[in-house]
Amino acid sequence: MTTRSAFIHELQELNKSLKEMSLMAERAIEKSLEALRNNDAALAAEIIKGDRAVDDMERTIETHCLSLMLRQQPVASDLRHISTALKVVTDLERIGDHAADIAELTLSIDGQEPCDIIEHLPEMADHVTLMLRSAISSFIDRDMKTARETEKMDDIIDALFDRTKEEVIELLKQDGSRSDKAVDLLMVAKYLERIGDHAVNVCEWTEFSVTGAVNDVRIL
């Protein structure tokens, strides 16, 4: 195997690791909403514990990236991809943290099924997982078109977050005694909204990886 072929293989392995970490974060989001929906304390605790695996994957990918940069002397386009992978894993780690944050809130919410109270939480979760999946695919494939389409999905997340705030206000009007639960559910929505922001970040890193620019500003 030539030096270049070996390097391409290493890049492919890096992309596989990124996809694996993304899937871990995606599953954590889905499970966190399942735990919330079913008031499942055991599942919530499992998600919180599982966040360590996401953190471990982040460190593994970071080590791989640094090793590639030090050993292989990549050309400019490859260097951009590797350096932005270091940024992408940070966003993925934060997404995993937010899924664990939702799980922690689940442990404090009891009583009526939350997703019956706040209608748009499951819809928000579906959209952010789709955004995450699409954002990582765009990064791995260096697909600017998909990245830009994915960024536009954040408008849907923001609109759902605004509607969720309205639902929380209505809940408080109906029953002020449930203010603690209302605030917790609003925080769940906020964490989902932040996950969407991290997916947008991945799309912006895709732009940099492909063009060396972010928001039309040339960096490298």
BALOBA-1460 file (C-alpha; in Angstrom, 3 decimals):
// residues 220
<rec num="1" residu="m" x="0.000" y="0.000" z="0.000"/>
<rec num="2" residu="t" x="1.414" y="3.404" z="-1.023"/>
<rec num="3" residu="t" x="1.769" y="6.229" z="1.482"/>
<rec num="4" residu="r" x="-1.160" y="8.089" z="-0.107"/>
<rec num="5" residu="s" x="-3.340" y="4.969" z="-0.129"/>
<rec num="6" residu="a" x="-2.550" y="4.367" z="3.530"/>
<rec num="7" residu="f" x="-3.496" y="7.961" z="4.320"/>
<rec num="8" residu="i" x="-6.813" y="7.688" z="2.460"/>
<rec num="9" residu="h" x="-7.547" y="4.526" z="4.423"/>
<rec num="10" residu="e" x="-6.822" y="6.402" z="7.660"/>
<rec num="11" residu="l" x="-9.233" y="9.170" z="6.584"/>
<rec num="12" residu="q" x="-11.908" y="6.571" z="5.880"/>
<rec num="13" residu="e" x="-11.404" y="5.130" z="9.355"/>
<rec num="14" residu="l" x="-11.695" y="8.628" z="10.812"/>
<rec num="15" residu="n" x="-14.990" y="9.146" z="8.990"/>
<rec num="16" residu="k" x="-16.277" y="5.800" z="10.268"/>
<rec num="17" residu="s" x="-15.473" y="6.866" z="13.812"/>
<rec num="18" residu="l" x="-17.280" y="10.179" z="13.319"/>
<rec num="19" residu="k" x="-20.337" y="8.361" z="12.025"/>
<rec num="20" residu="e" x="-20.230" y="5.950" z="14.960"/>
<rec num="21" residu="m" x="-20.030" y="8.816" z="17.452"/>
<rec num="22" residu="s" x="-22.896" y="10.571" z="15.679"/>
<rec num="23" residu="l" x="-25.026" y="7.430" z="15.933"/>
<rec num="24" residu="m" x="-24.245" y="7.219" z="19.651"/>
<rec num="25" residu="a" x="-25.423" y="10.813" z="20.102"/>
<rec num="26" residu="e" x="-28.499" y="10.193" z="17.972"/>
<rec num="27" residu="r" x="-29.493" y="7.140" z="20.017"/>
<rec num="28" residu="a" x="-28.978" y="9.116" z="23.219"/>
<rec num="29" residu="i" x="-31.404" y="11.795" z="21.989"/>
<rec num="30" residu="e" x="-34.013" y="9.209" z="21.043"/>
<rec num="31" residu="k" x="-33.653" y="7.347" z="24.341"/>
<rec num="32" residu="s" x="-33.811" y="10.564" z="26.367"/>
<rec num="33" residu="l" x="-37.198" y="11.406" z="24.847"/>
<rec num="34" residu="e" x="-38.345" y="7.819" z="25.352"/>
<rec num="35" residu="a" x="-37.369" y="8.048" z="29.018"/>
<rec num="36" residu="l" x="-39.171" y="11.381" z="29.315"/>
<rec num="37" residu="r" x="-42.278" y="10.086" z="27.567"/>
<rec num="38" residu="n" x="-42.506" y="6.982" z="29.747"/>
<rec num="39" residu="n" x="-41.207" y="8.482" z="33.000"/>
<rec num="40" residu="d" x="-38.547" y="5.783" z="32.843"/>
<rec num="41" residu="a" x="-35.989" y="6.531" z="35.557"/>
<rec num="42" residu="a" x="-33.937" y="3.414" z="34.789"/>
<rec num="43" residu="l" x="-33.537" y="4.384" z="31.138"/>
<rec num="44" residu="a" x="-32.693" y="7.964" z="32.117"/>
<rec num="45" residu="a" x="-29.955" y="6.689" z="34.426"/>
<rec num="46" residu="e" x="-28.639" y="4.478" z="31.605"/>
<rec num="47" residu="i" x="-28.385" y="7.501" z="29.275"/>
<rec num="48" residu="i" x="-26.506" y="9.534" z="31.872"/>
<rec num="49" residu="k" x="-24.057" y="6.684" z="32.435"/>
<rec num="50" residu="g" x="-23.700" y="6.130" z="28.685"/>
<rec num="51" residu="d" x="-22.512" y="9.705" z="28.159"/>
<rec num="52" residu="r" x="-19.076" y="8.524" z="29.283"/>
<rec num="53" residu="a" x="-18.854" y="6.384" z="26.146"/>
<rec num="54" residu="v" x="-19.449" y="9.475" z="23.994"/>
<rec num="55" residu="d" x="-16.698" y="11.289" z="25.901"/>
<rec num="56" residu="d" x="-14.349" y="8.334" z="25.380"/>
<rec num="57" residu="m" x="-15.095" y="8.323" z="21.653"/>
<rec num="58" residu="e" x="-14.325" y="12.042" z="21.501"/>
<rec num="59" residu="r" x="-10.860" y="11.457" z="22.993"/>
<rec num="60" residu="t" x="-10.200" y="8.532" z="20.622"/>
<rec num="61" residu="i" x="-11.065" y="10.602" z="17.554"/>
<rec num="62" residu="e" x="-9.017" y="13.560" z="18.777"/>
<rec num="63" residu="t" x="-5.990" y="11.292" z="19.197"/>
<rec num="64" residu="h" x="-6.529" y="9.873" z="15.706"/>
<rec num="65" residu="c" x="-6.736" y="13.371" z="14.189"/>
<rec num="66" residu="l" x="-3.591" y="14.590" z="15.894"/>
<rec num="67" residu="s" x="-1.744" y="11.445" z="14.870"/>
<rec num="68" residu="l" x="-2.743" y="11.961" z="11.226"/>
<rec num="69" residu="m" x="-1.570" y="15.562" z="11.240"/>
<rec num="70" residu="l" x="1.776" y="14.717" z="12.841"/>
<rec num="71" residu="r" x="2.594" y="11.567" z="10.872"/>
<rec num="72" residu="q" x="1.139" y="12.052" z="7.419"/>
<rec num="73" residu="q" x="1.780" y="15.705" z="6.465"/>
<rec num="74" residu="p" x="-1.608" y="16.051" z="4.735"/>
<rec num="75" residu="v" x="-2.259" y="18.414" z="1.825"/>
<rec num="76" residu="a" x="-4.392" y="21.510" z="2.450"/>
<rec num="77" residu="s" x="-7.812" y="19.969" z="1.749"/>
<rec num="78" residu="d" x="-7.070" y="16.919" z="3.892"/>
<rec num="79" residu="l" x="-5.679" y="19.102" z="6.650"/>
<rec num="80" residu="r" x="-8.907" y="21.126" z="6.678"/>
<rec num="81" residu="h" x="-10.953" y="17.928" z="6.943"/>
<rec num="82" residu="i" x="-8.881" y="16.599" z="9.830"/>
<rec num="83" residu="s" x="-8.773" y="19.901" z="11.706"/>
<rec num="84" residu="t" x="-12.536" y="20.406" z="11.327"/>
<rec num="85" residu="a" x="-13.117" y="16.835" z="12.508"/>
<rec num="86" residu="l" x="-11.626" y="18.012" z="15.809"/>
<rec num="87" residu="k" x="-14.327" y="20.688" z="15.923"/>
<rec num="88" residu="v" x="-17.104" y="18.307" z="14.880"/>
<rec num="89" residu="v" x="-16.353" y="15.881" z="17.710"/>
<rec num="90" residu="t" x="-16.677" y="18.744" z="20.177"/>
<rec num="91" residu="d" x="-20.168" y="19.467" z="18.847"/>
<rec num="92" residu="l" x="-21.058" y="15.768" z="19.011"/>
<rec num="93" residu="e" x="-19.832" y="15.583" z="22.595"/>
<rec num="94" residu="r" x="-22.004" y="18.561" z="23.515"/>
<rec num="95" residu="i" x="-24.985" y="16.898" z="21.851"/>
<rec num="96" residu="g" x="-24.379" y="13.831" z="24.007"/>
<rec num="97" residu="d" x="-24.219" y="16.090" z="27.054"/>
<rec num="98" residu="h" x="-27.580" y="17.653" z="26.183"/>
<rec num="99" residu="a" x="-29.178" y="14.219" z="25.813"/>
<rec num="100" residu="a" x="-27.865" y="13.400" z="29.296"/>
<rec num="101" residu="d" x="-29.208" y="16.755" z="30.527"/>
<rec num="102" residu="i" x="-32.678" y="15.785" z="29.282"/>
<rec num="103" residu="a" x="-32.321" y="12.442" z="31.052"/>
<rec num="104" residu="e" x="-31.438" y="14.218" z="34.299"/>
<rec num="105" residu="l" x="-34.568" y="16.362" z="33.985"/>
<rec num="106" residu="t" x="-36.595" y="13.189" z="33.460"/>
<rec num="107" residu="l" x="-35.553" y="12.066" z="36.929"/>
<rec num="108" residu="s" x="-37.117" y="15.201" z="38.410"/>
<rec num="109" residu="i" x="-40.351" y="15.126" z="36.374"/>
<rec num="110" residu="d" x="-43.148" y="12.892" z="37.573"/>
<rec num="111" residu="g" x="-46.886" y="12.588" z="37.221"/>
<rec num="112" residu="q" x="-48.707" y="13.229" z="33.951"/>
<rec num="113" residu="e" x="-46.958" y="12.132" z="30.785"/>
<rec num="114" residu="p" x="-44.829" y="15.150" z="29.756"/>
<rec num="115" residu="c" x="-45.287" y="14.725" z="26.012"/>
<rec num="116" residu="d" x="-49.059" y="14.906" z="26.495"/>
<rec num="117" residu="i" x="-48.573" y="18.234" z="28.238"/>
<rec num="118" residu="i" x="-46.068" y="19.735" z="25.801"/>
<rec num="119" residu="e" x="-47.140" y="18.567" z="22.366"/>
<rec num="120" residu="h" x="-44.133" y="19.620" z="20.296"/>
<rec num="121" residu="l" x="-41.276" y="17.988" z="22.208"/>
<rec num="122" residu="p" x="-41.382" y="14.679" z="20.258"/>
<rec num="123" residu="e" x="-41.561" y="16.599" z="16.971"/>
<rec num="124" residu="m" x="-38.534" y="18.680" z="17.982"/>
<rec num="125" residu="a" x="-36.608" y="15.527" z="18.857"/>
<rec num="126" residu="d" x="-37.447" y="13.941" z="15.486"/>
<rec num="127" residu="h" x="-36.214" y="17.016" z="13.637"/>
<rec num="128" residu="v" x="-32.965" y="17.401" z="15.575"/>
<rec num="129" residu="t" x="-32.032" y="13.739" z="15.080"/>
<rec num="130" residu="l" x="-32.704" y="14.135" z="11.351"/>
<rec num="131" residu="m" x="-30.589" y="17.301" z="11.326"/>
<rec num="132" residu="l" x="-27.732" y="15.558" z="13.115"/>
<rec num="133" residu="r" x="-27.786" y="12.595" z="10.738"/>
<rec num="134" residu="s" x="-27.840" y="14.872" z="7.701"/>
<rec num="135" residu="a" x="-25.136" y="17.191" z="9.054"/>
<rec num="136" residu="i" x="-22.681" y="14.348" z="9.702"/>
<rec num="137" residu="s" x="-23.373" y="12.849" z="6.272"/>
<rec num="138" residu="s" x="-22.665" y="16.210" z="4.656"/>
<rec num="139" residu="f" x="-19.376" y="16.483" z="6.551"/>
<rec num="140" residu="i" x="-18.180" y="12.978" z="5.728"/>
<rec num="141" residu="d" x="-19.189" y="13.300" z="2.065"/>
<rec num="142" residu="r" x="-18.016" y="16.935" z="1.850"/>
<rec num="143" residu="d" x="-21.455" y="17.719" z="0.463"/>
<rec num="144" residu="m" x="-22.093" y="21.454" z="0.533"/>
<rec num="145" residu="k" x="-25.602" y="21.181" z="-0.914"/>
<rec num="146" residu="t" x="-26.781" y="18.865" z="1.870"/>
<rec num="147" residu="a" x="-25.041" y="21.028" z="4.480"/>
<rec num="148" residu="r" x="-26.898" y="24.141" z="3.316"/>
<rec num="149" residu="e" x="-30.233" y="22.321" z="3.185"/>
<rec num="150" residu="t" x="-29.623" y="21.001" z="6.693"/>
<rec num="151" residu="e" x="-28.867" y="24.456" z="8.053"/>
<rec num="152" residu="k" x="-32.289" y="25.645" z="6.849"/>
<rec num="153" residu="m" x="-33.937" y="22.964" z="9.019"/>
<rec num="154" residu="d" x="-32.861" y="24.929" z="12.071"/>
<rec num="155" residu="d" x="-35.672" y="27.398" z="11.310"/>
<rec num="156" residu="i" x="-38.146" y="24.562" z="11.943"/>
<rec num="157" residu="i" x="-36.504" y="23.792" z="15.288"/>
<rec num="158" residu="d" x="-36.627" y="27.445" z="16.313"/>
<rec num="159" residu="a" x="-40.311" y="27.689" z="15.353"/>
<rec num="160" residu="l" x="-41.127" y="24.561" z="17.368"/>
<rec num="161" residu="f" x="-39.226" y="25.974" z="20.327"/>
<rec num="162" residu="d" x="-41.306" y="29.169" z="20.157"/>
<rec num="163" residu="r" x="-44.511" y="27.113" z="20.050"/>
<rec num="164" residu="t" x="-43.298" y="25.084" z="23.023"/>
<rec num="165" residu="k" x="-42.746" y="28.294" z="24.999"/>
<rec num="166" residu="e" x="-46.341" y="29.260" z="24.210"/>
<rec num="167" residu="e" x="-47.535" y="25.860" z="25.469"/>
<rec num="168" residu="v" x="-45.576" y="26.297" z="28.698"/>
<rec num="169" residu="i" x="-47.128" y="29.740" z="29.230"/>
<rec num="170" residu="e" x="-50.582" y="28.246" z="28.693"/>
<rec num="171" residu="l" x="-49.791" y="25.442" z="31.132"/>
<rec num="172" residu="l" x="-48.821" y="27.987" z="33.772"/>
<rec num="173" residu="k" x="-52.031" y="29.935" z="33.170"/>
<rec num="174" residu="q" x="-54.082" y="26.781" z="33.678"/>
<rec num="175" residu="d" x="-52.270" y="25.556" z="36.769"/>
<rec num="176" residu="g" x="-49.603" y="27.675" z="38.468"/>
<rec num="177" residu="s" x="-48.870" y="24.863" z="40.903"/>
<rec num="178" residu="r" x="-47.075" y="23.001" z="38.103"/>
<rec num="179" residu="s" x="-44.521" y="25.738" z="37.525"/>
<rec num="180" residu="d" x="-41.531" y="23.513" z="38.346"/>
<rec num="181" residu="k" x="-42.606" y="20.915" z="35.800"/>
<rec num="182" residu="a" x="-43.277" y="23.632" z="33.213"/>
<rec num="183" residu="v" x="-39.775" y="25.062" z="33.638"/>
<rec num="184" residu="d" x="-38.212" y="21.598" z="33.370"/>
<rec num="185" residu="l" x="-40.117" y="20.884" z="30.151"/>
<rec num="186" residu="l" x="-39.069" y="24.233" z="28.719"/>
<rec num="187" residu="m" x="-35.465" y="23.293" z="29.509"/>
<rec num="188" residu="v" x="-35.930" y="20.030" z="27.606"/>
<rec num="189" residu="a" x="-37.037" y="22.073" z="24.598"/>
<rec num="190" residu="k" x="-34.047" y="24.383" z="25.060"/>
<rec num="191" residu="y" x="-31.637" y="21.457" z="25.071"/>
<rec num="192" residu="l" x="-33.210" y="20.172" z="21.844"/>
<rec num="193" residu="e" x="-32.891" y="23.637" z="20.323"/>
<rec num="194" residu="r" x="-29.200" y="23.693" z="21.285"/>
<rec num="195" residu="i" x="-28.694" y="20.294" z="19.655"/>
<rec num="196" residu="g" x="-30.027" y="21.839" z="16.449"/>
<rec num="197" residu="d" x="-27.485" y="24.643" z="16.830"/>
<rec num="198" residu="h" x="-24.673" y="22.100" z="17.133"/>
<rec num="199" residu="a" x="-25.894" y="20.389" z="13.946"/>
<rec num="200" residu="v" x="-25.683" y="23.777" z="12.225"/>
<rec num="201" residu="n" x="-22.114" y="24.091" z="13.501"/>
<rec num="202" residu="v" x="-21.255" y="20.773" z="11.832"/>
<rec num="203" residu="c" x="-22.673" y="22.119" z="8.557"/>
<rec num="204" residu="e" x="-20.502" y="25.219" z="8.881"/>
<rec num="205" residu="w" x="-17.462" y="23.016" z="9.493"/>
<rec num="206" residu="t" x="-18.401" y="21.180" z="6.306"/>
<rec num="207" residu="e" x="-18.240" y="24.487" z="4.441"/>
<rec num="208" residu="f" x="-14.803" y="25.185" z="5.883"/>
<rec num="209" residu="s" x="-13.569" y="21.678" z="5.108"/>
<rec num="210" residu="v" x="-14.584" y="22.018" z="1.457"/>
<rec num="211" residu="t" x="-13.809" y="25.680" z="0.756"/>
<rec num="212" residu="g" x="-11.512" y="26.951" z="3.503"/>
<rec num="213" residu="a" x="-14.130" y="29.605" z="4.289"/>
<rec num="214" residu="v" x="-16.963" y="30.007" z="6.800"/>
<rec num="215" residu="n" x="-19.923" y="32.266" z="5.980"/>
<rec num="216" residu="d" x="-18.031" y="33.388" z="2.856"/>
<rec num="217" residu="v" x="-15.039" y="34.535" z="4.936"/>
<rec num="218" residu="r" x="-11.818" y="32.896" z="3.756"/>
<rec num="219" residu="i" x="-9.819" y="31.411" z="6.627"/>
<rec num="220" residu="l" x="-7.494" y="28.771" z="5.107"/>
